[in-house]
Amino acid sequence: MPPRYRYEEIADDLRKRIEVGEFPPGSRLPSRRELTAYYDVTEPVIDRAMQILRVLGVTETLAGVGVFVRDAPGEA
């Protein structure tokens, strides 16, 4: 199995945290600054992880407001 990029690992971790209810549907995810500190990575890494979650239909972004867990994670 090829090595995984850190942003893929972070996206998987956030998705699992959403699935177990740490971030329930409708809740706002921590800010980019909080996530960079939590995962000890740069902002572009968090941006890529957020992009994966958005493409998977797990989250939605409201400009200037934040990133929120969709009501039906995984369903677009």
C-alpha positions, 0 to 999 in steps of 0.5 A: 500500500502506498504511503498516504498524504497527511491531508488524507489522514486528517480527512479520514480522522475528521470523518471518523470523528463526525461518524461517532458523533463528536461533530453532529450534523449541523455543527461547525467544525473547528476553525482552520487555526484550531485544526492546524494546531490540533494536527500540527500541520500548515493551513494548506494541509487543512485546506486539502483535508476540508476539500476532501470532506466537501467533495465526499459530501460530508461537510459544506462551507459557508463563506465567512462563517465556517465549515459545517457537518451536513445533515446526511454525511456522505450523501450528496 
